[in-house]
Amino acid sequence: MDEFKGFPRELPGFFKALSENNTKLWFNERRQEYEQFVKQPCIDFVNAMGLRLEALVPGIHAIPKVNQSLFKIHRDIRFSSDKRPFKTNMGLWFWEGMAKRMECSGFYFHVEETELMLGAGVYMFPKALLARFRDGVVHDKFGKELRSVTKKMAKQGYNLGRLHYKKTPRGFDVSHPNAEYLLFNGLHTGITMPIPEAFYSADIVDLAFEHYQN
């Protein structure tokens, strides 16, 4: 395992060039650059970040492989009108629990040409968990705690995930103080920033950890 010393300065430039030349031919001719400047540094970061997150969440899953902690760079274009073959970003995922990785809560790290996004939560609830979430939203105790936590996060500059549903689910009171939360199909929060100088050194692990533990 290589020691993580920061992301290379070539990484944002690679995604900029990829966004301008999003073809299989261009990417295949520069696959070595992708491996050197994007994939391998992300693998090293996953190993380093996983060790730090163990202190916060024992048993956290930090698996430095594609379709584990590394999201694949290839886009699924089968049912999309956008036929560009590659993503112009890299997403990394650290999750807790024994369910499928994207059905668990976890920590997200996302970098593209000019921005870094750090997030945490559950992107999309599986059906059974969605039902439990909605019950918690209208629960006297847990509902108040939810409002308190999300208000605190907003004051700290973190954004709550986007609304998914247009109408309050059947069986719930549209006038309930927490009715807005019933429009979510997942619950996650995050913060977006210009790529900081810390990104290019081992300090990015500390920076990410500070946000994750908030």
Disulfide bonds with the S-S distance in Angstrom:
none
